[in-house]
Amino acid sequence: MIQKADIDTTIDDIHRTRERLAEKFGGDIKAILEDARQRQAASGRPTWRGTSANKAANASGNRSVD
């Protein structure tokens, strides 16, 4: 069972990382994303890529077919 203290510590780590990145890049989300992409590419680890972008649903709620 996961203890509440473990969850709180993880969440605190996530918040600290977000705050550090926001400060480093002046809150510029595009710069943060570009940095993340560069670090990901440099890691050499495989990444998953979907076959297509999300597609909007049409008026009936069904996905449009290309």
Secondary structure, DSSP 8 states (H G I E B T S, - for coil): ---HHHHHHHHHHHHHHHHHHHHHTTT-HHHHHHHHHHHHHHH-------SS----B-TTS-B---
